[in-house]
Structure formats: structure tokens, C-alpha cells
Amino acid sequence: MKTLAKFISTKREELDLTRKALAISANIPLNDIDEIEEGKVLFLSTTVRQALAKVLKCEPDEIKTYEKDISSDIVSAEIIESLKELILNGAGGLKCPKCGAPLVTRIAKLYDLEDNLVLHPKAHCTKCPFQIHS
């Protein structure tokens, strides 16, 4: 089975684009493209999926078939929302609710279709597959 990372990198390479060129064309931070292609991101926000689909000349639903939303299977939505708020408020030293290992956190700054800044809290566990993708 093909992964999201493999699908995105293959489509990008077919169009002879670098990661940087994809990031610029889709108006997505290069760090986000790196994380997607390195397999650290398994699920995309609608905005990111649409932007990637436009540049990669495919349908958003085609990208969605390779996504895997595992966070809701692991912990409750309330815990995830609480972690998102903590990340947006600058809390550090957060621990994975599944295994207790440290979480790597950041805030992605994206723009919606009307060019409004939207902040997306993101996190992934250093040991297990838990992640917050926004």
C-alpha cells in the first residue's frame, strides 16, 4: 500500500518539482512539506490538501485516500483539543497522552483561501505514532 508520503513525493517528482518549489506553489511552509514527505504527517487539513492537489494536478479526494487519522483512535477528542490549546498558548514540555513520551510541538502558520492567517497547532510523539495534525 502506498503511503501519503510516497504519494506526495511521487506526484511532485512526476511534475519535476523540488520540495521548495512545491511549498512555494502551494503556499505551504517548506517544513510542512518536509514533514509530509518524511512520513511524520499522516493526515492533512482540508486547506493543505486542496493546495497540494491544485499544484500536484490531482483531486483532493485522491490525496485523502492515503491519509490516516490515527489520533482519534488513540485518545479522546477532549484531550486532543486541550493539547491544541496548550500548544497555541505556548506551553512546553508536553507529554504524549498515549505513552507519556515527550511531544514535539509547533504552530503552523497557514493562509486560508481569503488570505487570512490561520494558526494550526501540530505535535507528534517521539516514541509512538500519536500526532496532532490540526
C-alpha positions in Angstrom: 0.0 0.0 0.0 1.2 3.5 -0.9 1.7 6.0 1.9 0.7 9.6 1.9 4.5 10.5 2.0 5.2 8.3 -1.0 2.1 9.6 -2.9 3.0 13.3 -2.5 6.7 12.8 -3.3 5.9 10.7 -6.4 3.4 13.2 -7.7 5.9 16.0 -7.0 8.7 14.2 -8.8 6.5 13.4 -11.8 6.0 17.2 -12.2 9.7 17.8 -11.8 9.2 20.0 -8.7 11.6 20.3 -5.8 10.1 20.3 -2.2 10.8 24.0 -2.1 9.0 24.6 -5.4 6.0 22.7 -4.2 6.0 24.6 -0.9 6.1 28.0 -2.8 3.5 27.0 -5.4 1.1 25.6 -2.7 1.8 28.4 -0.3 2.7 25.9 2.4 5.8 26.2 4.7 8.7 24.1 3.4 8.9 22.5 6.9 5.4 21.1 6.4 6.3 19.6 3.0 9.3 18.0 4.6 7.2 16.5 7.4 4.7 15.2 4.9 7.3 13.6 2.7 9.2 12.2 5.7 6.1 10.4 6.9 5.7 12.5 10.0 2.3 13.8 8.9 -0.4 11.2 8.2 -3.4 13.4 7.9 -3.8 16.8 6.2 -6.1 19.8 6.9 -8.6 20.5 4.1 -6.8 23.7 3.2 -3.4 21.9 2.8 -5.0 19.0 0.9 -6.6 21.4 -1.5 -3.5 23.5 -2.1 -1.4 20.3 -2.7 -4.0 18.9 -5.1 -4.0 22.0 -7.1 -0.3 22.1 -7.6 0.1 18.3 -8.0 -2.7 18.2 -10.6 -4.9 15.7 -8.8 -8.1 15.7 -6.8 -8.1 16.3 -3.1 -10.0 13.1 -2.6 -7.2 11.2 -4.3 -4.8 12.6 -1.6 -7.3 11.8 1.2 -7.3 8.1 0.3 -3.7 7.9 1.5 -4.2 9.7 4.8 -4.5 8.0 8.1 -6.1 9.8 11.0 -4.8 7.8 13.9 -5.0 10.3 16.7 -8.8 9.9 17.3 -8.3 6.1 17.7 -5.8 6.7 20.5 -7.2 9.4 22.8 -10.4 11.3 23.2 -11.2 14.4 21.2 -11.3 16.4 24.5 -7.7 15.6 25.3 -6.6 16.4 21.8 -8.4 19.8 21.9 -6.8 20.5 25.3 -3.4 19.8 23.9 -4.1 22.0 20.9 -5.0 24.9 23.2 -1.8 24.3 25.3 0.3 24.4 22.1 -1.3 27.6 20.9 -0.7 29.2 24.3 3.0 28.3 24.2 3.1 25.5 26.7 6.3 23.5 26.7 7.2 20.1 28.0 4.0 18.4 26.8 3.8 14.6 27.1 2.1 12.1 24.8 -1.3 11.1 26.2 -0.8 7.6 24.9 2.7 6.6 26.0 4.0 9.6 28.1 7.0 10.3 25.9 7.8 13.9 25.0 5.8 15.6 22.3 7.5 17.7 19.6 5.2 20.7 19.1 5.0 23.6 16.7 2.4 26.1 15.3 2.0 26.0 11.5 1.1 29.4 10.1 -1.2 28.9 7.0 -3.4 31.1 5.0 -7.0 30.3 4.0 -8.5 30.9 0.6 -9.2 34.5 1.6 -5.6 35.1 2.6 -6.4 35.2 6.4 -3.7 33.8 8.7 -4.8 30.6 10.4 -2.7 29.1 13.2 -2.6 25.2 13.3 -1.2 23.5 16.4 0.8 20.4 15.5 2.6 17.7 17.5 4.0 14.3 17.2 5.2 11.8 19.8 8.9 11.0 19.9 8.2 7.3 20.5 4.7 6.2 19.4 2.6 7.1 16.3 0.4 9.7 18.1 0.2 13.1 16.4 -1.9 16.2 16.3 -2.3 17.5 12.8 -4.8 20.3 13.5 
